[in-house]
Amino acid sequence: MSTDPSDGADGKNSAVRRPTQATIAILAAVLLGVAAVLTAWSAYRASLTSDLILKNYSEQQATIATANDYLSRADQQEALERSLFLEWALANSLENYDAAAYIAEVMTDELYSAVDWWAQDASEPSPATPFVEENPYFADLESQVLIAEGTTLYEEADALRQAAEIADANSDRFDLANVFFAIVLFVAGMATIVHRRSIQVGFLSLSVAGLVAGVFIVVTTSGWANLN
């Protein structure tokens, strides 16, 4: 019985091809599995980050509303303080000391201290009203306390806005990473159905590059490893 030498050669080549094909299939499966896990994790982080955006913006709006309320009350209180001061000054200028004393009793302790400092101030030129920053009691006035609280709340609202913008940027990065992982899933899947070795290697190389790019985006995004 004769044997064809080419049979041995074909058998040898076939033996070489089989493990190579198996290796490609294993690499493709690994890439698909890793990309699937990373896609799920990136989508989870994007979802949590989106919730954080809404939370920060909601808290910002509530904080701004509270700040506006403080400043509105400050305007009303400031108008009352200036009105009481003018009435007190007018009563004194008309030498109606009983009325001046009554108005002084109506004043808050902080306003009375500010007015008393102004009345006894001997500096030249003296301020026209006690409502000046050099008055050591000016910052204690209820109107100024409300303004300070409102200003602080506005600063907190601005910090919440910045946090929401950062969370929005991070969410966009997670979404971008998912684009790369989707490419990996598609290209690595294609590598399992084509038969030409060069195309398979090219697909796997592209998959690895996409996976590396996606992982780089994820790990360079703030809070990527947090579970909440």
C-alpha positions as CSV (number, residue, x, y, z in Angstrom):
1,M,0.0,0.0,0.0
2,S,1.5,3.3,-1.1
3,T,1.5,6.4,1.0
4,D,1.5,10.0,-0.3
5,P,4.2,12.1,1.2
6,S,1.8,15.1,1.1
7,D,-0.5,13.3,3.5
8,G,2.2,13.6,6.2
9,A,2.8,17.2,5.4
10,D,-0.9,18.0,5.5
11,G,-1.3,16.2,8.7
12,K,1.5,18.1,10.3
13,N,0.2,21.5,9.1
14,S,-3.3,20.5,10.4
15,A,-1.7,19.6,13.8
16,V,-0.1,23.1,13.8
17,R,-3.3,24.9,12.9
18,R,-5.6,23.3,15.4
19,P,-3.9,24.6,18.6
20,T,-3.4,28.0,17.0
21,Q,-7.1,28.2,16.2
22,A,-7.8,27.0,19.8
23,T,-5.6,29.7,21.1
24,I,-7.3,32.3,19.1
25,A,-10.7,31.1,20.3
26,I,-9.5,31.1,23.9
27,L,-8.1,34.7,23.6
28,A,-11.4,35.8,22.0
29,A,-13.4,34.3,24.8
30,V,-11.2,35.9,27.4
31,L,-11.5,39.3,25.7
32,L,-15.3,38.9,25.4
33,G,-15.6,37.9,29.1
34,V,-13.4,40.7,30.4
35,A,-15.1,43.3,28.1
36,A,-18.6,42.1,29.3
37,V,-17.6,42.4,33.0
38,L,-16.0,45.9,32.4
39,T,-19.1,47.0,30.5
40,A,-21.4,46.0,33.3
41,W,-19.1,47.7,35.9
42,S,-18.8,50.9,33.8
43,A,-22.6,51.0,33.2
44,Y,-23.1,50.6,37.0
45,R,-20.8,53.4,37.8
46,A,-22.4,55.6,35.1
47,S,-25.8,54.9,36.7
48,L,-24.6,55.8,40.2
49,T,-22.9,59.0,38.9
50,S,-26.1,60.0,37.0
51,D,-28.0,59.7,40.3
52,L,-25.3,61.9,42.0
53,I,-25.9,64.5,39.3
54,L,-29.6,64.7,40.0
55,K,-29.0,64.7,43.7
56,N,-26.5,67.6,43.6
57,Y,-28.6,69.7,41.3
58,S,-31.7,69.1,43.4
59,E,-29.8,70.1,46.6
60,Q,-28.4,73.1,44.8
61,Q,-31.9,74.4,43.9
62,A,-33.2,73.8,47.4
63,T,-30.1,75.6,48.8
64,I,-30.6,78.6,46.5
65,A,-34.2,78.8,47.5
66,T,-33.2,78.9,51.2
67,A,-30.5,81.5,50.4
68,N,-33.1,83.7,48.6
69,D,-35.4,83.5,51.6
70,Y,-32.5,84.6,54.0
71,L,-31.7,87.5,51.7
72,S,-35.3,88.5,51.4
73,R,-35.7,88.6,55.2
74,A,-32.4,90.5,55.4
75,D,-33.8,93.2,53.1
76,Q,-36.9,93.5,55.3
77,Q,-34.9,93.6,58.5
78,E,-32.4,96.2,57.0
79,A,-35.3,98.4,56.0
80,L,-36.7,98.2,59.6
81,E,-33.3,98.9,61.2
82,R,-32.8,102.0,59.0
83,S,-36.3,103.2,59.6
84,L,-35.9,102.9,63.4
85,F,-32.6,104.7,63.3
86,L,-34.0,107.6,61.2
87,E,-37.0,107.9,63.5
88,W,-34.6,107.9,66.6
89,A,-32.3,110.5,65.0
90,L,-35.3,112.7,64.0
91,A,-36.7,112.5,67.5
92,N,-33.4,113.5,69.0
93,S,-32.9,116.4,66.6
94,L,-36.4,117.7,67.6
95,E,-35.4,117.2,71.3
96,N,-38.3,114.8,71.6
97,Y,-36.4,112.6,74.1
98,D,-39.4,110.6,75.3
99,A,-40.0,109.4,71.7
100,A,-36.3,108.8,71.2
101,A,-36.2,106.7,74.4
102,Y,-39.2,104.7,73.3
103,I,-37.7,104.0,69.8
104,A,-34.5,102.9,71.5
105,E,-36.5,100.4,73.6
106,V,-38.0,99.0,70.4
107,M,-34.6,98.5,68.9
108,T,-32.8,95.1,69.2
109,D,-29.8,95.0,71.4
110,E,-27.5,94.8,68.4
111,L,-29.1,97.8,66.7
112,Y,-29.0,99.9,69.8
113,S,-25.3,99.1,70.3
114,A,-24.6,100.1,66.7
115,V,-26.6,103.4,67.0
116,D,-25.0,104.1,70.4
117,W,-21.5,103.7,68.9
118,W,-22.5,106.1,66.1
119,A,-23.9,108.7,68.5
120,Q,-20.7,108.7,70.5
121,D,-18.3,108.4,67.6
122,A,-15.9,111.4,67.6
123,S,-14.0,110.5,64.5
124,E,-13.6,113.0,61.7
125,P,-15.3,112.8,59.4
126,S,-17.9,110.8,61.3
127,P,-20.1,108.3,59.3
128,A,-23.5,109.5,58.2
129,T,-25.2,106.4,59.6
130,P,-24.3,103.6,61.9
131,F,-24.6,101.2,59.0
132,V,-20.9,101.2,58.1
133,E,-18.4,98.4,58.3
134,E,-16.1,100.3,60.6
135,N,-18.9,100.1,63.2
136,P,-17.8,97.2,65.4
137,Y,-21.5,96.3,66.0
138,F,-22.5,96.4,62.3
139,A,-21.8,92.7,61.6
140,D,-23.9,91.7,64.6
141,L,-27.1,93.4,63.2
142,E,-29.8,90.8,62.4
143,S,-29.9,92.0,58.8
144,Q,-26.1,91.4,58.3
145,V,-26.3,88.0,60.0
146,L,-29.1,87.0,57.6
147,I,-27.0,88.3,54.6
148,A,-24.0,86.3,55.8
149,E,-26.1,83.2,56.1
150,G,-27.6,83.7,52.7
151,T,-24.1,84.3,51.2
152,T,-22.8,81.1,52.8
153,L,-25.7,79.2,51.3
154,Y,-25.0,80.6,47.9
155,E,-21.4,79.4,48.2
156,E,-22.7,75.9,49.2
157,A,-25.1,76.0,46.2
158,D,-22.1,76.8,43.9
159,A,-20.1,73.9,45.4
160,L,-23.1,71.6,44.7
161,R,-23.2,72.9,41.1
162,Q,-19.5,72.2,40.7
163,A,-19.9,68.7,42.2
164,A,-22.8,68.0,39.7
165,E,-20.7,69.2,36.8
166,I,-17.8,66.9,37.9
167,A,-20.2,64.0,38.3
168,D,-21.6,64.8,34.8
169,A,-18.1,64.7,33.3
170,N,-17.4,61.4,35.1
171,S,-20.6,59.9,33.8
172,D,-19.6,60.9,30.3
173,R,-16.3,59.2,30.7
174,F,-17.9,55.9,31.9
175,D,-20.2,56.1,28.8
176,L,-17.2,56.6,26.6
177,A,-15.4,53.6,28.2
178,N,-18.5,51.6,27.4
179,V,-18.2,52.6,23.7
180,F,-14.7,51.0,23.7
181,F,-15.9,47.9,25.5
182,A,-18.7,47.5,22.9
183,I,-16.1,47.7,20.2
184,V,-14.2,44.9,21.9
185,L,-17.3,42.8,22.2
186,F,-18.0,43.2,18.5
187,V,-14.5,42.8,17.1
188,A,-13.6,39.9,19.4
189,G,-16.8,38.2,18.4
190,M,-15.9,38.7,14.7
191,A,-12.6,37.0,15.3
192,T,-14.4,33.8,16.2
193,I,-16.3,33.5,13.0
194,V,-13.7,34.4,10.4
195,H,-11.2,31.8,9.2
196,R,-8.4,33.8,7.8
197,R,-5.5,33.9,10.3
198,S,-4.3,37.4,9.5
199,I,-7.8,38.9,9.9
200,Q,-8.3,37.0,13.2
201,V,-5.0,38.4,14.5
202,G,-5.9,41.9,13.4
203,F,-9.3,41.6,15.1
204,L,-7.8,40.4,18.3
205,S,-5.1,43.1,18.2
206,L,-7.9,45.7,17.7
207,S,-9.8,44.2,20.6
208,V,-6.9,44.4,23.0
209,A,-6.3,48.0,22.0
210,G,-9.9,48.9,22.6
211,L,-9.9,47.1,25.9
212,V,-6.8,48.9,27.1
213,A,-8.3,52.3,26.0
214,G,-11.5,51.5,27.9
215,V,-9.7,50.4,31.0
216,F,-7.5,53.5,30.9
217,I,-10.6,55.8,30.8
218,V,-12.3,53.9,33.6
219,V,-9.3,53.9,36.0
220,T,-8.5,57.5,35.4
221,T,-12.1,58.6,36.3
222,S,-12.7,59.8,39.8
223,G,-14.6,57.3,42.0
224,W,-14.4,54.4,39.5
225,A,-13.7,51.8,42.2
226,N,-16.4,52.9,44.7
227,L,-19.3,50.6,45.4
228,N,-21.7,53.4,46.2
